[in-house]
Amino acid sequence: MQNQLRRYISKRLLPQQAALRNIQLLNQRVATYSQYTNQSVNFQFVQIQFLQNQQKQQSNFSAYFLLLGGAAALTYAAHNGYTNQFMKKQLVEAEGETNMLEIEIDFASDLQDGQMKDLKVGPKDEDKVLISRYQGKLHAVGNYCTHFGAPLHTGQMFDDKVICPWHAAAFSVVTGALEGAPGLDGLPKFDIIERDGKFFVQVPSNLPRSHTQPLAKRDPNDTRRYVIIGGGPAGLFCAETLRQSNFTGEITIISDDKIVPYDRTLLSKVLATGDASKFKLRNEDFLANADINVRLGSRAESVNANEKTVTLSDGTKISYDKLCVATGASPFRPPIPGINLENVLVLRNGSDQEAIKQRAANSKKVVILGGGFIGSESASALKLQYKEAQEVHLVYIESTPVERAFGKEIGGYIAAEHEKHGVKVHPGRKVTEIRGDGQNASSVVLDDGTVIEADLVICGAGVLPATKFLQGSGVQLDERGGIITNPFLQTSNKDIFAAGDNASYPYWVTGKHQRVEHYINAMDQGSYAAFNMLGKLVPFSGVPFFWTRHYNKSIQYAGYAAEFDEVHIQGSLADSKFVAFYIKDNKVRAVAGQMQSAAVLTYYEAMNQNVMPTADLIKSGAENVDSVKAKLKQNKGAGKCKREHCCSKKPVATA
């Protein structure tokens, strides 16, 4: 079977050129997937079914999701009318439609296959649609990302897919359908007509911003009950994808939060001013209309896999047919004297952020423990808000902030940014004691004897998977509590799936299990868990993508480099414009960049299509972003949108 699978993957998963020169990677992926042959999903059956289905659909074995870049917002105003001056630019009313307008695409003949361009359809600068040419045909969709409103014409187009320049949300330029998080909705699609050799796009006078994919309604005759533990992005995407995939049974989300799912990535970025209730991904009305039942303030205490029940903290038992565990991770409090004093706070949810915000408003001196993303972004947010009025100390055991992910070079750049804005950094130091009056902390003691006064202490010492309630359930966990899954995000129990920060899944690039604690990864895994709860058997094979933001500047990161031998930097850290390549055994495992969105997105797509050049070619200049982009353009079909097909795909196994 492995030989069959190897031949299949070489044709479907790997582009032909990459298959010839990446035999080792091919073998890794075969080994990764083949080890699941004897698990609850029969992989040989999966292989045969996918061979048959893909021959019909001409799509890849796995669906690649595009994950995320920086936080910013673009206000998108709906078009309310057109001036006489603009009407002179070939704007006429569509026949029989008083509220529809036709605008000539005056650059249609110049637009080459695989190219896109924005077209102004109203008097305001933001009154634009995105025109593209794919497989010889013109298409028109909305021009603004449904996440934070980035102008998509400044992003990247590969095959029928446009990728957002800010956070790497992806959409189909043909249908407008959502392809990858962090977008929630798809783009509106507009008709294009030809008349007398000219092309016109038809748009309504009130230009829509997004298009929500149809959701199946609850059918009382469908007795299936699917339960999702966790009210974060993974849980929400799982629930929505079930409805988008025409699931008509009961859906219940069990959430220990006080509000419906919201964007947690903003908590540390706007720590001093944010309000989680304003970061909702979906409001209560949307969830009610989708027949998604959300039990807020409910915590899962245990799971009985034999009885197929979840017991809540109030003793309530909820039965399930399929279960998705998407509880994420919980902040880790190191065993330091004084760590539980009242003004020593962690940041994970909206309640945590509100508590920190209230304390910070009256604090002159703040000490932050930990130089990871939470700690480092928190220092940035506080300094931006309070400036000289607040003294902020950042204490971390590594030599630079975020060193484990970004390396010393970029970590040093971020440390310099902190110091430039007045943050006092303490590299290579550990906190040995937090002193106080028994109720509140008043100072922090470092391992070199330094004592730092503190009105507020923020603990950002890392997280652990929130999976204690699974102990005794029979679900297999790793040594840190991560839920071990197969490529279908299915656990050791065939009816239980995992998604998000708590899921330890096999990464096709290395063949090793990994947990990725990133927002977009959680969203995409929620969707794939839903596909496989429905028996669609779609393996998760995405490449991670995330962003971090300090002092109003974002760094985008694509790939996953748990280990790296070298960081090769192109550009200038001093000018805040660079691309960094994370290298292990002459392979580029990840790329990070600031003010280089086009390069990061291009390399990100190259990783997804497995045509990323080796490190020596990048370092020598033999390969660069232009040559990689040319390869991607030639590699037609490998980057096609797949999510819409996965939603409509029929089950190939019993759900």
Secondary structure as a PSIPRED ss2 file (coil, helix, strand):
# PSIPRED VFORMAT (PSIPRED V4.0)

   1 M C   1.000  0.000  0.000
   2 Q H   0.000  1.000  0.000
   3 N H   0.000  1.000  0.000
   4 Q H   0.000  1.000  0.000
   5 L H   0.000  1.000  0.000
   6 R H   0.000  1.000  0.000
   7 R H   0.000  1.000  0.000
   8 Y H   0.000  1.000  0.000
   9 I H   0.000  1.000  0.000
  10 S H   0.000  1.000  0.000
  11 K H   0.000  1.000  0.000
  12 R H   0.000  1.000  0.000
  13 L C   1.000  0.000  0.000
  14 L C   1.000  0.000  0.000
  15 P C   1.000  0.000  0.000
  16 Q H   0.000  1.000  0.000
  17 Q H   0.000  1.000  0.000
  18 A H   0.000  1.000  0.000
  19 A H   0.000  1.000  0.000
  20 L H   0.000  1.000  0.000
  21 R H   0.000  1.000  0.000
  22 N C   1.000  0.000  0.000
  23 I H   0.000  1.000  0.000
  24 Q H   0.000  1.000  0.000
  25 L H   0.000  1.000  0.000
  26 L H   0.000  1.000  0.000
  27 N H   0.000  1.000  0.000
  28 Q H   0.000  1.000  0.000
  29 R H   0.000  1.000  0.000
  30 V H   0.000  1.000  0.000
  31 A H   0.000  1.000  0.000
  32 T H   0.000  1.000  0.000
  33 Y H   0.000  1.000  0.000
  34 S H   0.000  1.000  0.000
  35 Q C   1.000  0.000  0.000
  36 Y C   1.000  0.000  0.000
  37 T C   1.000  0.000  0.000
  38 N C   1.000  0.000  0.000
  39 Q C   1.000  0.000  0.000
  40 S C   1.000  0.000  0.000
  41 V C   1.000  0.000  0.000
  42 N C   1.000  0.000  0.000
  43 F H   0.000  1.000  0.000
  44 Q H   0.000  1.000  0.000
  45 F H   0.000  1.000  0.000
  46 V H   0.000  1.000  0.000
  47 Q H   0.000  1.000  0.000
  48 I H   0.000  1.000  0.000
  49 Q H   0.000  1.000  0.000
  50 F H   0.000  1.000  0.000
  51 L H   0.000  1.000  0.000
  52 Q H   0.000  1.000  0.000
  53 N H   0.000  1.000  0.000
  54 Q H   0.000  1.000  0.000
  55 Q H   0.000  1.000  0.000
  56 K H   0.000  1.000  0.000
  57 Q H   0.000  1.000  0.000
  58 Q C   1.000  0.000  0.000
  59 S C   1.000  0.000  0.000
  60 N C   1.000  0.000  0.000
  61 F C   1.000  0.000  0.000
  62 S C   1.000  0.000  0.000
  63 A E   0.000  0.000  1.000
  64 Y C   1.000  0.000  0.000
  65 F C   1.000  0.000  0.000
  66 L C   1.000  0.000  0.000
  67 L C   1.000  0.000  0.000
  68 L C   1.000  0.000  0.000
  69 G C   1.000  0.000  0.000
  70 G C   1.000  0.000  0.000
  71 A C   1.000  0.000  0.000
  72 A C   1.000  0.000  0.000
  73 A C   1.000  0.000  0.000
  74 L C   1.000  0.000  0.000
  75 T C   1.000  0.000  0.000
  76 Y C   1.000  0.000  0.000
  77 A C   1.000  0.000  0.000
  78 A C   1.000  0.000  0.000
  79 H C   1.000  0.000  0.000
  80 N C   1.000  0.000  0.000
  81 G C   1.000  0.000  0.000
  82 Y C   1.000  0.000  0.000
  83 T C   1.000  0.000  0.000
  84 N H   0.000  1.000  0.000
  85 Q H   0.000  1.000  0.000
  86 F H   0.000  1.000  0.000
  87 M H   0.000  1.000  0.000
  88 K C   1.000  0.000  0.000
  89 K C   1.000  0.000  0.000
  90 Q C   1.000  0.000  0.000
  91 L E   0.000  0.000  1.000
  92 V E   0.000  0.000  1.000
  93 E E   0.000  0.000  1.000
  94 A C   1.000  0.000  0.000
  95 E C   1.000  0.000  0.000
  96 G C   1.000  0.000  0.000
  97 E C   1.000  0.000  0.000
  98 T C   1.000  0.000  0.000
  99 N C   1.000  0.000  0.000
 100 M E   0.000  0.000  1.000
 101 L E   0.000  0.000  1.000
 102 E E   0.000  0.000  1.000
 103 I E   0.000  0.000  1.000
 104 E E   0.000  0.000  1.000
 105 I C   1.000  0.000  0.000
 106 D C   1.000  0.000  0.000
 107 F C   1.000  0.000  0.000
 108 A H   0.000  1.000  0.000
 109 S H   0.000  1.000  0.000
 110 D H   0.000  1.000  0.000
 111 L C   1.000  0.000  0.000
 112 Q C   1.000  0.000  0.000
 113 D C   1.000  0.000  0.000
 114 G C   1.000  0.000  0.000
 115 Q C   1.000  0.000  0.000
 116 M E   0.000  0.000  1.000
 117 K E   0.000  0.000  1.000
 118 D E   0.000  0.000  1.000
 119 L E   0.000  0.000  1.000
 120 K E   0.000  0.000  1.000
 121 V C   1.000  0.000  0.000
 122 G C   1.000  0.000  0.000
 123 P C   1.000  0.000  0.000
 124 K C   1.000  0.000  0.000
 125 D C   1.000  0.000  0.000
 126 E C   1.000  0.000  0.000
 127 D C   1.000  0.000  0.000
 128 K E   0.000  0.000  1.000
 129 V E   0.000  0.000  1.000
 130 L E   0.000  0.000  1.000
 131 I E   0.000  0.000  1.000
 132 S E   0.000  0.000  1.000
 133 R E   0.000  0.000  1.000
 134 Y E   0.000  0.000  1.000
 135 Q C   1.000  0.000  0.000
 136 G C   1.000  0.000  0.000
 137 K E   0.000  0.000  1.000
 138 L E   0.000  0.000  1.000
 139 H E   0.000  0.000  1.000
 140 A E   0.000  0.000  1.000
 141 V E   0.000  0.000  1.000
 142 G E   0.000  0.000  1.000
 143 N C   1.000  0.000  0.000
 144 Y E   0.000  0.000  1.000
 145 C C   1.000  0.000  0.000
 146 T C   1.000  0.000  0.000
 147 H C   1.000  0.000  0.000
 148 F C   1.000  0.000  0.000
 149 G C   1.000  0.000  0.000
 150 A C   1.000  0.000  0.000
 151 P E   0.000  0.000  1.000
 152 L H   0.000  1.000  0.000
 153 H H   0.000  1.000  0.000
 154 T H   0.000  1.000  0.000
 155 G C   1.000  0.000  0.000
 156 Q E   0.000  0.000  1.000
 157 M E   0.000  0.000  1.000
 158 F E   0.000  0.000  1.000
 159 D C   1.000  0.000  0.000
 160 D C   1.000  0.000  0.000
 161 K E   0.000  0.000  1.000
 162 V E   0.000  0.000  1.000
 163 I E   0.000  0.000  1.000
 164 C C   1.000  0.000  0.000
 165 P C   1.000  0.000  0.000
 166 W C   1.000  0.000  0.000
 167 H C   1.000  0.000  0.000
 168 A C   1.000  0.000  0.000
 169 A C   1.000  0.000  0.000
 170 A E   0.000  0.000  1.000
 171 F E   0.000  0.000  1.000
 172 S E   0.000  0.000  1.000
 173 V C   1.000  0.000  0.000
 174 V C   1.000  0.000  0.000
 175 T C   1.000  0.000  0.000
 176 G C   1.000  0.000  0.000
 177 A C   1.000  0.000  0.000
 178 L E   0.000  0.000  1.000
 179 E E   0.000  0.000  1.000
 180 G E   0.000  0.000  1.000
 181 A C   1.000  0.000  0.000
 182 P C   1.000  0.000  0.000
 183 G C   1.000  0.000  0.000
 184 L C   1.000  0.000  0.000
 185 D C   1.000  0.000  0.000
 186 G E   0.000  0.000  1.000
 187 L C   1.000  0.000  0.000
 188 P C   1.000  0.000  0.000
 189 K E   0.000  0.000  1.000
 190 F E   0.000  0.000  1.000
 191 D C   1.000  0.000  0.000
 192 I E   0.000  0.000  1.000
 193 I E   0.000  0.000  1.000
 194 E E   0.000  0.000  1.000
 195 R E   0.000  0.000  1.000
 196 D C   1.000  0.000  0.000
 197 G C   1.000  0.000  0.000
 198 K E   0.000  0.000  1.000
 199 F E   0.000  0.000  1.000
 200 F E   0.000  0.000  1.000
 201 V E   0.000  0.000  1.000
 202 Q E   0.000  0.000  1.000
 203 V E   0.000  0.000  1.000
 204 P E   0.000  0.000  1.000
 205 S C   1.000  0.000  0.000
 206 N C   1.000  0.000  0.000
 207 L C   1.000  0.000  0.000
 208 P C   1.000  0.000  0.000
 209 R C   1.000  0.000  0.000
 210 S C   1.000  0.000  0.000
 211 H E   0.000  0.000  1.000
 212 T C   1.000  0.000  0.000
 213 Q C   1.000  0.000  0.000
 214 P C   1.000  0.000  0.000
 215 L C   1.000  0.000  0.000
 216 A C   1.000  0.000  0.000
 217 K C   1.000  0.000  0.000
 218 R C   1.000  0.000  0.000
 219 D C   1.000  0.000  0.000
 220 P C   1.000  0.000  0.000
 221 N C   1.000  0.000  0.000
 222 D C   1.000  0.000  0.000
 223 T C   1.000  0.000  0.000
 224 R C   1.000  0.000  0.000
 225 R E   0.000  0.000  1.000
 226 Y E   0.000  0.000  1.000
 227 V E   0.000  0.000  1.000
 228 I E   0.000  0.000  1.000
 229 I E   0.000  0.000  1.000
 230 G C   1.000  0.000  0.000
 231 G C   1.000  0.000  0.000
 232 G C   1.000  0.000  0.000
 233 P H   0.000  1.000  0.000
 234 A H   0.000  1.000  0.000
 235 G H   0.000  1.000  0.000
 236 L H   0.000  1.000  0.000
 237 F H   0.000  1.000  0.000
 238 C H   0.000  1.000  0.000
 239 A H   0.000  1.000  0.000
 240 E H   0.000  1.000  0.000
 241 T H   0.000  1.000  0.000
 242 L H   0.000  1.000  0.000
 243 R H   0.000  1.000  0.000
 244 Q H   0.000  1.000  0.000
 245 S C   1.000  0.000  0.000
 246 N C   1.000  0.000  0.000
 247 F C   1.000  0.000  0.000
 248 T C   1.000  0.000  0.000
 249 G C   1.000  0.000  0.000
 250 E E   0.000  0.000  1.000
 251 I E   0.000  0.000  1.000
 252 T E   0.000  0.000  1.000
 253 I E   0.000  0.000  1.000
 254 I E   0.000  0.000  1.000
 255 S C   1.000  0.000  0.000
 256 D C   1.000  0.000  0.000
 257 D C   1.000  0.000  0.000
 258 K C   1.000  0.000  0.000
 259 I C   1.000  0.000  0.000
 260 V C   1.000  0.000  0.000
 261 P C   1.000  0.000  0.000
 262 Y E   0.000  0.000  1.000
 263 D C   1.000  0.000  0.000
 264 R C   1.000  0.000  0.000
 265 T H   0.000  1.000  0.000
 266 L H   0.000  1.000  0.000
 267 L H   0.000  1.000  0.000
 268 S H   0.000  1.000  0.000
 269 K H   0.000  1.000  0.000
 270 V C   1.000  0.000  0.000
 271 L C   1.000  0.000  0.000
 272 A C   1.000  0.000  0.000
 273 T C   1.000  0.000  0.000
 274 G C   1.000  0.000  0.000
 275 D C   1.000  0.000  0.000
 276 A H   0.000  1.000  0.000
 277 S H   0.000  1.000  0.000
 278 K H   0.000  1.000  0.000
 279 F C   1.000  0.000  0.000
 280 K E   0.000  0.000  1.000
 281 L C   1.000  0.000  0.000
 282 R C   1.000  0.000  0.000
 283 N C   1.000  0.000  0.000
 284 E H   0.000  1.000  0.000
 285 D H   0.000  1.000  0.000
 286 F H   0.000  1.000  0.000
 287 L H   0.000  1.000  0.000
 288 A H   0.000  1.000  0.000
 289 N H   0.000  1.000  0.000
 290 A C   1.000  0.000  0.000
 291 D C   1.000  0.000  0.000
 292 I E   0.000  0.000  1.000
 293 N E   0.000  0.000  1.000
 294 V E   0.000  0.000  1.000
 295 R E   0.000  0.000  1.000
 296 L C   1.000  0.000  0.000
 297 G C   1.000  0.000  0.000
 298 S C   1.000  0.000  0.000
 299 R C   1.000  0.000  0.000
 300 A E   0.000  0.000  1.000
 301 E E   0.000  0.000  1.000
 302 S E   0.000  0.000  1.000
 303 V E   0.000  0.000  1.000
 304 N E   0.000  0.000  1.000
 305 A C   1.000  0.000  0.000
 306 N C   1.000  0.000  0.000
 307 E C   1.000  0.000  0.000
 308 K C   1.000  0.000  0.000
 309 T E   0.000  0.000  1.000
 310 V E   0.000  0.000  1.000
 311 T E   0.000  0.000  1.000
 312 L E   0.000  0.000  1.000
 313 S C   1.000  0.000  0.000
 314 D C   1.000  0.000  0.000
 315 G C   1.000  0.000  0.000
 316 T C   1.000  0.000  0.000
 317 K E   0.000  0.000  1.000
 318 I E   0.000  0.000  1.000
 319 S E   0.000  0.000  1.000
 320 Y C   1.000  0.000  0.000
 321 D C   1.000  0.000  0.000
 322 K E   0.000  0.000  1.000
 323 L E   0.000  0.000  1.000
 324 C E   0.000  0.000  1.000
 325 V E   0.000  0.000  1.000
 326 A C   1.000  0.000  0.000
 327 T C   1.000  0.000  0.000
 328 G C   1.000  0.000  0.000
 329 A E   0.000  0.000  1.000
 330 S E   0.000  0.000  1.000
 331 P E   0.000  0.000  1.000
 332 F C   1.000  0.000  0.000
 333 R C   1.000  0.000  0.000
 334 P C   1.000  0.000  0.000
 335 P C   1.000  0.000  0.000
 336 I C   1.000  0.000  0.000
 337 P C   1.000  0.000  0.000
 338 G C   1.000  0.000  0.000
 339 I C   1.000  0.000  0.000
 340 N C   1.000  0.000  0.000
 341 L C   1.000  0.000  0.000
 342 E C   1.000  0.000  0.000
 343 N C   1.000  0.000  0.000
 344 V E   0.000  0.000  1.000
 345 L E   0.000  0.000  1.000
 346 V E   0.000  0.000  1.000
 347 L C   1.000  0.000  0.000
 348 R C   1.000  0.000  0.000
 349 N C   1.000  0.000  0.000
 350 G H   0.000  1.000  0.000
 351 S H   0.000  1.000  0.000
 352 D H   0.000  1.000  0.000
 353 Q H   0.000  1.000  0.000
 354 E H   0.000  1.000  0.000
 355 A H   0.000  1.000  0.000
 356 I H   0.000  1.000  0.000
 357 K H   0.000  1.000  0.000
 358 Q H   0.000  1.000  0.000
 359 R H   0.000  1.000  0.000
 360 A H   0.000  1.000  0.000
 361 A C   1.000  0.000  0.000
 362 N C   1.000  0.000  0.000
 363 S C   1.000  0.000  0.000
 364 K C   1.000  0.000  0.000
 365 K E   0.000  0.000  1.000
 366 V E   0.000  0.000  1.000
 367 V E   0.000  0.000  1.000
 368 I E   0.000  0.000  1.000
 369 L E   0.000  0.000  1.000
 370 G C   1.000  0.000  0.000
 371 G C   1.000  0.000  0.000
 372 G C   1.000  0.000  0.000
 373 F H   0.000  1.000  0.000
 374 I H   0.000  1.000  0.000
 375 G H   0.000  1.000  0.000
 376 S H   0.000  1.000  0.000
 377 E H   0.000  1.000  0.000
 378 S H   0.000  1.000  0.000
 379 A H   0.000  1.000  0.000
 380 S H   0.000  1.000  0.000
 381 A H   0.000  1.000  0.000
 382 L H   0.000  1.000  0.000
 383 K H   0.000  1.000  0.000
 384 L H   0.000  1.000  0.000
 385 Q H   0.000  1.000  0.000
 386 Y H   0.000  1.000  0.000
 387 K H   0.000  1.000  0.000
 388 E H   0.000  1.000  0.000
 389 A H   0.000  1.000  0.000
 390 Q C   1.000  0.000  0.000
 391 E E   0.000  0.000  1.000
 392 V E   0.000  0.000  1.000
 393 H E   0.000  0.000  1.000
 394 L E   0.000  0.000  1.000
 395 V E   0.000  0.000  1.000
 396 Y E   0.000  0.000  1.000
 397 I C   1.000  0.000  0.000
 398 E C   1.000  0.000  0.000
 399 S C   1.000  0.000  0.000
 400 T C   1.000  0.000  0.000
 401 P C   1.000  0.000  0.000
 402 V C   1.000  0.000  0.000
 403 E H   0.000  1.000  0.000
 404 R H   0.000  1.000  0.000
 405 A H   0.000  1.000  0.000
 406 F H   0.000  1.000  0.000
 407 G H   0.000  1.000  0.000
 408 K H   0.000  1.000  0.000
 409 E H   0.000  1.000  0.000
 410 I H   0.000  1.000  0.000
 411 G H   0.000  1.000  0.000
 412 G H   0.000  1.000  0.000
 413 Y H   0.000  1.000  0.000
 414 I H   0.000  1.000  0.000
 415 A H   0.000  1.000  0.000
 416 A H   0.000  1.000  0.000
 417 E H   0.000  1.000  0.000
 418 H H   0.000  1.000  0.000
 419 E H   0.000  1.000  0.000
 420 K H   0.000  1.000  0.000
 421 H C   1.000  0.000  0.000
 422 G C   1.000  0.000  0.000
 423 V C   1.000  0.000  0.000
 424 K E   0.000  0.000  1.000
 425 V E   0.000  0.000  1.000
 426 H E   0.000  0.000  1.000
 427 P E   0.000  0.000  1.000
 428 G C   1.000  0.000  0.000
 429 R C   1.000  0.000  0.000
 430 K C   1.000  0.000  0.000
 431 V E   0.000  0.000  1.000
 432 T E   0.000  0.000  1.000
 433 E E   0.000  0.000  1.000
 434 I E   0.000  0.000  1.000
 435 R E   0.000  0.000  1.000
 436 G E   0.000  0.000  1.000
 437 D C   1.000  0.000  0.000
 438 G C   1.000  0.000  0.000
 439 Q C   1.000  0.000  0.000
 440 N C   1.000  0.000  0.000
 441 A E   0.000  0.000  1.000
 442 S E   0.000  0.000  1.000
 443 S E   0.000  0.000  1.000
 444 V E   0.000  0.000  1.000
 445 V E   0.000  0.000  1.000
 446 L E   0.000  0.000  1.000
 447 D C   1.000  0.000  0.000
 448 D C   1.000  0.000  0.000
 449 G C   1.000  0.000  0.000
 450 T C   1.000  0.000  0.000
 451 V E   0.000  0.000  1.000
 452 I E   0.000  0.000  1.000
 453 E E   0.000  0.000  1.000
 454 A C   1.000  0.000  0.000
 455 D C   1.000  0.000  0.000
 456 L E   0.000  0.000  1.000
 457 V E   0.000  0.000  1.000
 458 I E   0.000  0.000  1.000
 459 C E   0.000  0.000  1.000
 460 G C   1.000  0.000  0.000
 461 A C   1.000  0.000  0.000
 462 G C   1.000  0.000  0.000
 463 V E   0.000  0.000  1.000
 464 L E   0.000  0.000  1.000
 465 P E   0.000  0.000  1.000
 466 A C   1.000  0.000  0.000
 467 T C   1.000  0.000  0.000
 468 K H   0.000  1.000  0.000
 469 F H   0.000  1.000  0.000
 470 L H   0.000  1.000  0.000
 471 Q C   1.000  0.000  0.000
 472 G C   1.000  0.000  0.000
 473 S C   1.000  0.000  0.000
 474 G C   1.000  0.000  0.000
 475 V C   1.000  0.000  0.000
 476 Q C   1.000  0.000  0.000
 477 L E   0.000  0.000  1.000
 478 D C   1.000  0.000  0.000
 479 E C   1.000  0.000  0.000
 480 R C   1.000  0.000  0.000
 481 G C   1.000  0.000  0.000
 482 G C   1.000  0.000  0.000
 483 I E   0.000  0.000  1.000
 484 I E   0.000  0.000  1.000
 485 T C   1.000  0.000  0.000
 486 N C   1.000  0.000  0.000
 487 P C   1.000  0.000  0.000
 488 F C   1.000  0.000  0.000
 489 L C   1.000  0.000  0.000
 490 Q E   0.000  0.000  1.000
 491 T C   1.000  0.000  0.000
 492 S C   1.000  0.000  0.000
 493 N C   1.000  0.000  0.000
 494 K C   1.000  0.000  0.000
 495 D C   1.000  0.000  0.000
 496 I E   0.000  0.000  1.000
 497 F E   0.000  0.000  1.000
 498 A E   0.000  0.000  1.000
 499 A C   1.000  0.000  0.000
 500 G C   1.000  0.000  0.000
 501 D C   1.000  0.000  0.000
 502 N C   1.000  0.000  0.000
 503 A E   0.000  0.000  1.000
 504 S E   0.000  0.000  1.000
 505 Y E   0.000  0.000  1.000
 506 P E   0.000  0.000  1.000
 507 Y C   1.000  0.000  0.000
 508 W C   1.000  0.000  0.000
 509 V C   1.000  0.000  0.000
 510 T C   1.000  0.000  0.000
 511 G C   1.000  0.000  0.000
 512 K C   1.000  0.000  0.000
 513 H E   0.000  0.000  1.000
 514 Q E   0.000  0.000  1.000
 515 R C   1.000  0.000  0.000
 516 V C   1.000  0.000  0.000
 517 E C   1.000  0.000  0.000
 518 H C   1.000  0.000  0.000
 519 Y H   0.000  1.000  0.000
 520 I H   0.000  1.000  0.000
 521 N H   0.000  1.000  0.000
 522 A H   0.000  1.000  0.000
 523 M H   0.000  1.000  0.000
 524 D H   0.000  1.000  0.000
 525 Q H   0.000  1.000  0.000
 526 G H   0.000  1.000  0.000
 527 S H   0.000  1.000  0.000
 528 Y H   0.000  1.000  0.000
 529 A H   0.000  1.000  0.000
 530 A H   0.000  1.000  0.000
 531 F H   0.000  1.000  0.000
 532 N H   0.000  1.000  0.000
 533 M H   0.000  1.000  0.000
 534 L C   1.000  0.000  0.000
 535 G C   1.000  0.000  0.000
 536 K C   1.000  0.000  0.000
 537 L C   1.000  0.000  0.000
 538 V C   1.000  0.000  0.000
 539 P C   1.000  0.000  0.000
 540 F E   0.000  0.000  1.000
 541 S C   1.000  0.000  0.000
 542 G C   1.000  0.000  0.000
 543 V C   1.000  0.000  0.000
 544 P C   1.000  0.000  0.000
 545 F E   0.000  0.000  1.000
 546 F E   0.000  0.000  1.000
 547 W E   0.000  0.000  1.000
 548 T E   0.000  0.000  1.000
 549 R E   0.000  0.000  1.000
 550 H E   0.000  0.000  1.000
 551 Y C   1.000  0.000  0.000
 552 N C   1.000  0.000  0.000
 553 K E   0.000  0.000  1.000
 554 S E   0.000  0.000  1.000
 555 I E   0.000  0.000  1.000
 556 Q E   0.000  0.000  1.000
 557 Y E   0.000  0.000  1.000
 558 A E   0.000  0.000  1.000
 559 G E   0.000  0.000  1.000
 560 Y C   1.000  0.000  0.000
 561 A C   1.000  0.000  0.000
 562 A C   1.000  0.000  0.000
 563 E C   1.000  0.000  0.000
 564 F C   1.000  0.000  0.000
 565 D C   1.000  0.000  0.000
 566 E E   0.000  0.000  1.000
 567 V E   0.000  0.000  1.000
 568 H E   0.000  0.000  1.000
 569 I E   0.000  0.000  1.000
 570 Q E   0.000  0.000  1.000
 571 G E   0.000  0.000  1.000
 572 S E   0.000  0.000  1.000
 573 L C   1.000  0.000  0.000
 574 A C   1.000  0.000  0.000
 575 D C   1.000  0.000  0.000
 576 S C   1.000  0.000  0.000
 577 K E   0.000  0.000  1.000
 578 F E   0.000  0.000  1.000
 579 V E   0.000  0.000  1.000
 580 A E   0.000  0.000  1.000
 581 F E   0.000  0.000  1.000
 582 Y E   0.000  0.000  1.000
 583 I E   0.000  0.000  1.000
 584 K E   0.000  0.000  1.000
 585 D C   1.000  0.000  0.000
 586 N C   1.000  0.000  0.000
 587 K E   0.000  0.000  1.000
 588 V E   0.000  0.000  1.000
 589 R E   0.000  0.000  1.000
 590 A E   0.000  0.000  1.000
 591 V E   0.000  0.000  1.000
 592 A E   0.000  0.000  1.000
 593 G E   0.000  0.000  1.000
 594 Q E   0.000  0.000  1.000
 595 M C   1.000  0.000  0.000
 596 Q C   1.000  0.000  0.000
 597 S H   0.000  1.000  0.000
 598 A H   0.000  1.000  0.000
 599 A H   0.000  1.000  0.000
 600 V H   0.000  1.000  0.000
 601 L H   0.000  1.000  0.000
 602 T H   0.000  1.000  0.000
 603 Y H   0.000  1.000  0.000
 604 Y H   0.000  1.000  0.000
 605 E H   0.000  1.000  0.000
 606 A H   0.000  1.000  0.000
 607 M H   0.000  1.000  0.000
 608 N H   0.000  1.000  0.000
 609 Q H   0.000  1.000  0.000
 610 N C   1.000  0.000  0.000
 611 V C   1.000  0.000  0.000
 612 M C   1.000  0.000  0.000
 613 P C   1.000  0.000  0.000
 614 T C   1.000  0.000  0.000
 615 A H   0.000  1.000  0.000
 616 D H   0.000  1.000  0.000
 617 L H   0.000  1.000  0.000
 618 I H   0.000  1.000  0.000
 619 K H   0.000  1.000  0.000
 620 S H   0.000  1.000  0.000
 621 G C   1.000  0.000  0.000
 622 A C   1.000  0.000  0.000
 623 E C   1.000  0.000  0.000
 624 N C   1.000  0.000  0.000
 625 V H   0.000  1.000  0.000
 626 D H   0.000  1.000  0.000
 627 S H   0.000  1.000  0.000
 628 V H   0.000  1.000  0.000
 629 K H   0.000  1.000  0.000
 630 A H   0.000  1.000  0.000
 631 K H   0.000  1.000  0.000
 632 L H   0.000  1.000  0.000
 633 K H   0.000  1.000  0.000
 634 Q H   0.000  1.000  0.000
 635 N C   1.000  0.000  0.000
 636 K C   1.000  0.000  0.000
 637 G C   1.000  0.000  0.000
 638 A C   1.000  0.000  0.000
 639 G C   1.000  0.000  0.000
 640 K C   1.000  0.000  0.000
 641 C C   1.000  0.000  0.000
 642 K C   1.000  0.000  0.000
 643 R H   0.000  1.000  0.000
 644 E H   0.000  1.000  0.000
 645 H H   0.000  1.000  0.000
 646 C H   0.000  1.000  0.000
 647 C H   0.000  1.000  0.000
 648 S H   0.000  1.000  0.000
 649 K C   1.000  0.000  0.000
 650 K C   1.000  0.000  0.000
 651 P C   1.000  0.000  0.000
 652 V C   1.000  0.000  0.000
 653 A C   1.000  0.000  0.000
 654 T C   1.000  0.000  0.000
 655 A C   1.000  0.000  0.000
